[in-house]
Amino acid sequence: MTMLGSSSSLPGSSGYLDLHPERKMFYFNNPYILGLTVVAGIGGLLFGYDTGVISGALLYIKDDFEVVRNSSFLQETIVSMALVGAIIGAAAGGWINDAYGRKKATLLADVIFALGAIVMAAAPDPYVLILGRFLVGLGIGVASVTAPVYIAEASPSEIRGGLVSTNVFMITGGQFLSYLVNLGFTEVPGTWRWMLGVSGVPAVIQFSLMLCLPESPRWLFMKDDKEKAIAVLSKIYDVARLEDEIDYLAAQAEEERHKKKDVSYLQVFKTKEIRLAFLVGAGLQAFQQFTGINTVMYYSPTIVQMAGFESNQLALLLSLVVAAMNAAGTVLGIYLIDQCGRRKLTLSSLGGVIISLVILSAAFFFQSSGSSSGVLGWIAVVGLALYIAFFAPGMGPVPWTVNSEIYPEAYRGICGGMSATVNWVSNLIVAQSFLSIAEIIGTGATFLILAVVAVIAFIFVLVLLPETKGLTFEEVERIWKERAWGSASNSESLLERANES
């Protein structure tokens, strides 16, 4: 184990792969790692489905329960109670991941998802429905922490961004599936009960498949279960690279075990380099929500109706187009994130988001000024579509990818859980306030506020986000140390390598 030489010659480093290009992997090279990613990503599918399905189900819940129809607050609570559960699930998920492993955390999330689906489908009143939403929220929170980390720790560094982004594709695919299901059940007795209840099916499927998958090799090394870790790595890497990766991970695991003694929530804020990494990771998660993505995904049928399209079916159909663009944009992001890099992709994404939100705001401002032209409604729909087209490739996958790779192994679970909690708290604030704010100040002004937040997010990324494309976890860790304590020349060397890889 030669861990004292130049970083560019270390096994597993991006410089090492430059010296051995024949050992570099590509996205479709290994069916095993791709299959592992897809199965783990079913958690993302459930995440997307359970957050997206409520947008259509809410139209029919209001038809069944007069008390919901007459209360914006109760509507927001039905939507956002899943987010309350997700906050708790994400906060606990980091600890569960570190203590019991990524696999057991996923299985636990599946059990909670299935239980929540049954409670929602059988709910006799809005308050039991809210309980069911809370349960699926717990599952969403645990899954949102676990899936990106599990995938990242099993991924070769050169394709890590694309594989972690596959989980985000599963999230957007789940949202698209939820809109399809919503549309399919519009004429079926029980409408919203079916819409909410079928989410239990993917949970059962993932639970069954996950029993056949291994634990994360990095977590196994951390727990000193080297034999099982090597068995997993042998399915990911060919013989020429396997020994190098084993030596590299063994050395890193030994180093991380020494650090693990000092790991605590307090140390995240006391250790300067960890604090800097968490600031960027949590900031990205907060801006993902405060630029309005789940306002659009939770309330897009309602927004379409605000724009003048009153039919439930038409609102769902137009929203289905928006959800399809979200999924398609994420596919583009899977390709671009390891080609263009995280930073450039995020800046491009935010630039388009700002323009789209201004278009949306203008459409609603003109509509509120007294114009009844149907053209304004279509301009609003186009604004929604453009928003998704720009958001999905960049601000969709980048925050989750960055948070899966910027923390040291010893802190990955705890910081991943904390940053995911920030995401869900931000999500809750947006979901719980959107309709009420729109009623008070108008929909146009609400979207204008989101545009201003997107401008602030652009500046945040421009100033603080380093490029991590193609770098190993250890090289990324060194960037934060050098930002915290100096040695800028080494940091610049790593950033140049990330830009070239």
N, C-alpha and C positions, 0 to 999 in steps of 0.2 A: 504494500500500500504506500505509494509515493505521494504523500500529501504536502510535501514541503517545497516542491518545485514551482515553476511558473504556472499561473492559473490557466494559461492557454494550453498547457499540456496535460492537464488533469483529466482522467477519465470522467466522462459525463459533462465536461465543459463545452461551451460553444467553440472555443479555440481548438479543443481536442477533435471536434467533428470537422473543423476546417482542415486539420491534418489528416483525417481519415474520412473523406467524403463518401467513400463506399459504404460506411456504416450508418450514414444518415438515413432516417426513415421518413416515409411520406404517409399522408393521411390514410390511404387505402392499402398500405403495404401489409398490414397484419390484421387478418379477420378477427383474431382473438381480442386484441385491444379495442377494436371497433365494436365488437359484440359486448364486451364489458362496459364500454361507454354508453351504448344504447340501453342496456339493461339498467345501469345506474341512472340513466337519463329518464327512465319511466317516472322517477320521483319528480323530475322537472315537468313531465307531462301532467302529472297529478297537480302539481303546483299551478301550472297554466290553466288546466281545466277548472279547478275549484275556484280560482280567482276570476276566470272569464265567464263561467256559466251563469253567475249571478246577474250579469248585465241583462240577459234575456229573461231569466226566470223571474226577475223582479217585476217585469211587466205583468206577469200572470199572478204572482203573489199579491200584487195590488188589487187584481180583479177578485181574488178569493177572500181577502181580508180587508174590510173597509177601514179598520183602524190603521193599517199600513198605508192605504191609499190617501188618507187624510193627514199623514204625518211625514214630512221630509226627514225629520230626525230618526224616525223608526226605519225608514228606507235606508238611510245612511248607516244605521246600526246593524241591519241585516247584512249589508255589504261589508262593513268594516269589522264586525265581530271576528271574522276569520283572520283579520290582521292583528287583533288583540291576541288571539291564540298563537299566531305566527311569531309575534314578539317574544312570547314566553317560550315557544318551541325553539326559536333561534338562540335565545339566551342560554337555554339548557342544552341545546344541541352541541355547542362547542365542548362542554364538559363531557357529555355522553360520548362524543367522538374520541376524545383523548383517553377516557377511562375504559371504554368497552369496545372501541374500534368502529370503523366506518360501516362495516357490514351489519353489525348488530343495531347500529343507529338507524340504518335504512329499514331493517325488518320491523323495528319499533314504529317507525313512521307509517309503514304500510298498515299495521294493525290499527293505528289511530285513524288513518284515512278511511278504512273500511267501516269502522264503528261510527264515525261521523256521517258517512253516506247513509247508513241505515237510519240514524236518528233524524236526519233531514227529510228523508223520503217519507217517514212515518209521522212527521210533526203535525199535531192536531191544532196548533196555534202558532202565532209568530214567535212566541217566547221559547218554545221547544226548538223551533227552527233556528233561533239565535244560538241555542246551546249546541246544536249540530254544526253550525258554522264555526263556533269556537273550537270544537274538536278537530275538524278538518284543518283549521288554522294551526293547531299544535303540530299536526303532521306536516303541513307546508313549511313551518319554521324549521323543524328538524331536517327535512329534506333539502331545504335551501342552503343549509350549512354543509350537509354531508356530501351530496352528489358532486359539487365542484371540487371539493378536496379529494374525494375518493378517485375521481377521474384524473386530476392533476398529478396525484402521487403515483399513479400507475403509468403515466404518459412519458414518453421520451421528450426531452426539452424542446426539440425542434418542431414538434407538432402539438405541443401542449395547448397552445392557444386555440387551435382548431378543434381539438377534442373537448376542451372545457366549453367552448362555444356551442358544441353539439348539444350540451345540456340546455343551453339557452334556446336553441332551436326546438328542443322538446317542450320547453315552456311555451314558446309561441305556437308550436304545433298543438299543444293542449288547449290553448286559447282558441285557436281556429276550430279544433274539434268541438269545443264547447258551443261555438256558434252554429256549427252544423247540427249538433244534437238539439240545440234550442229550436232551430228551424224545422227539424224533423218531427219534433213533438208538439208543434203549435196546434195541431188538430186532434191530438190524442187526449182522451180523458186523463186527468191527473197532471197534465202538462209539466208544471214546475217540479212535481215530485219525481217524475222520470228524469228530468234534466239534472236534478241534484243527486239522485240515487245511483245513477249508472257510474258515478265516479268510483264506486267501490270495486268495479271490475278490474281496472288497471292495477289497483293496489294488490288484489289477490294474485294477478299475473306476476307482478314484480316480486312479491313475497316468495312465490314458488321458484322463480328463476334465480333470485338472489341466494337461495339456499345452496345453489350449485356453483356460485362464484366465490373466489377467495377474498381474503382480507387484503387491504392495501399493503404492498410490500414494504413501504417505508414505515408504516405503523408496526408491522411484524418485526422489522429490524429494531425499532425503538423498544419493543417488548422482549428483545433478545430471542426471538423465535426465527433464527436464521434459516433453518432447514425449510420451513414453509415459505419464507420469503424467496429463497432461491428457486423453489418449485414454481412460484408465480413468475419471477423474472425470466425463467427459461422459456416461458410461453410468449414473452414479449420481445426478447432480444435473441438474435442469432448467436451461435457459439463464439464468433469472433469478438463480439462486443460484450457478451454476458459476463465474462470474468472481470473485465474492467468495471462494469456497473456494480457487480457484487462488492469488489474491493472499495469502490467509491462510496457506496451506500453504507457499508460496514463502518468505514472511517467516520462518515458524517453522523451515523447513529450514535457512535461512541461519544463524539463531541457533543451532540445534542442531549445525551443522557446526563452529562455533567451540568449542562445549562438548565435542565429540567428541574433541578432542585430549587432554583430561584424563581420559577414561573408562578405568577399570580396576577390577578387583575391589577393590583397596585403597581407591579413591576412594568406593566405595559406603559403606564404613564411616567414612571420614574426613569426608565431606560430610554435615552434620547433617540437612538436609532429606531427602536420599536415604536416610540411615540410618533415619530415622523411618518413611518410606514402606515400606522393606524390612521393618522390624520388624512392621508391621501386615500386609503382604502375606504374609510367611513365617509369621507367627503364625496367620493364618487357614488357610493350607494345612496347618500342623501340626495344628491343632484339628479340621480336617475329618477327618483320619485317626484321631486319638487319641480322638475321640468314637465311633469304632467302625464307620463305614460299610462299610469293606471287610472287617472281621470278618464283618459280616452278608452281604455280597455273595459273598465267597469261600467262606464256610463255612455258608451258610444251609441247604443240604441236611443237612450234618452236625449243625447246631444242631437242625433239625427231628427228626433221628433221636435226638439227645440228649434231646429232649422226649418221646420214647416212640413215634415213628412209624418203625418199622424198615424198611419197604419202600423200596427205592431209588426206584421209580417214584412212590410217594406223596410221598416227600421232595422229589423233583424237581418234582412238580405243585404242591405247596404253596409251594415256593420260586419257582415261575413266577408265582404270584399276587403274591408279595412284589416280584419284579422288575417286574411290570406296574404295580404301585402306584408304584414308583420312577420309571418313565417317565412315568406320568400326572401325578405330583407335579411333575416337572420342567416339563411343559407349563404347569402353573399358575404355576410360578416365572417362566417366560418372560413371562407377563402381569404378574405382581406386581412384578417387579424394577424396571421403569420406571414403575410406578404408585405403589407403596408406598415404593420406595427400598431400597437395599442394607441399611442399618442396621436399620430396623424389621423387615424380612423375616428377617434373620439372628437377631435377638433372639426373634422369635416362633417361629422354627424350633427354636432351642436350648431354649426353654421346653418345647416338646412332646417333644423328644428326651430331656430329663431325666426327664419323667414316664414315657415309654415304657421307658427303661432300668430304672427302678425296678420297673415291672410285670414286665419280663423277669427281673430279679434275684429278685423275690419268688417267681415261678413256679418257678424252679429251686431256690431255697432250700427251699421247701415240699416239692418233689419229692425233694430229697436227704435230707430229714428222715424219709423212710420212707413218705410217702403215695404210693400207686400209682394215684390217681384219674386217669382219662383227661382230666378237665376241666383239670388243670394243664397237660397237653400243649397243649390248645387255647388256654389263656390265654397260653402262651409264643408260640404262632403269632400270636395277636392282638397281643401285645407287639411282635413283629417287624414286623407290618403297620403298627401305629401309629408305630413308629420311622421306617419308610420314609416314611409319609405326612407326617410332620413334617419329616424331614431333607431330602427331595427338593426342595421348593420353595425352601428357603433356603440351608442349609449345603452343598447340592449345587452350585448355580450361582454363588453369591456369591463364594467365594474365587477362582475362575477369572476372573470378571468384574472384580472389584476389581484383581486382579494384571495384567489387560490394560490398565488405565486409570490407575493411580496413579503410574507412573514417567514421567519425561521421555523424549522420543524417543531421545535418545542412550543412555539407560540401559535402555530397554524390553527389549531382547533379553537383556542380561546379567542384569538383575534378575529378569526373567521366568524365565530358566533357573535362577537360584539359588533362587527361591521354589518352582519346580516340583521342584527337587532336594530341598528340604526336605519337600515333599509325599511324594515317593517314598521318602525315608529313613524318614519317619514311618510310611508304609504298610508298608515292609519290617519295621520293628520290631513293628508290630501283627500282621502276617500270620505272621511267624516265631515269635511267642511265644504266640499265642492258645490253641492246643490244649494246649501245655505248661503254661501258667498255669492253664487250666481243669482240667487233670489234678491240679495241685498244690493249688490253693486252692478248686476247685469253680467250676462255671459261674455260679452265682448271685453269688458274690463277684467274679468277673471282670466281670460286667455292672455291678455296683455301683461298681467302680473307674471304668468308663467314664462312669457317671452323675456321679461327682465331677469328672472331667475336663470334662464338659459344663457343669457349674456354673462352673468356672474360665473356660471359653471364653465363657460369658455375660458374666461380669464384664469380660473382656478386650475384647469387642466394645463393651460399654456405655461403657467408659472411653476407648478408643483409636480406634475406627473412625469416620471422618467420613462424612457422606453425600455421595456423588458423583453422584447421579442427575441427568441432564440437563446436567452440566457438561462443558466441553471438556477435553482433556488439559492445556491450558495453565492453565485455571482450577483444576484439581485440583492441578497443580504449585504454584500460588500458595498453596493451603491449607497444604501442607507447609512452604513457606518461612516463612509467617506463624506456623505452630506452632513452627518452629525459632527464629525470630529476633524474634517479636513481631508488632505491627500486628494485634492481635486483632480490631479493628473491621472491617477488610476481610475477614478470615476469616469473621466472623459474617455479613457481607453475602452472601458466596458460599454459606454453608451455608443461609441463609434462602432464597436463590434456588433452591438444589437442592430444598429442601422444598416450595417453591411450584410448581416446574415439573412 
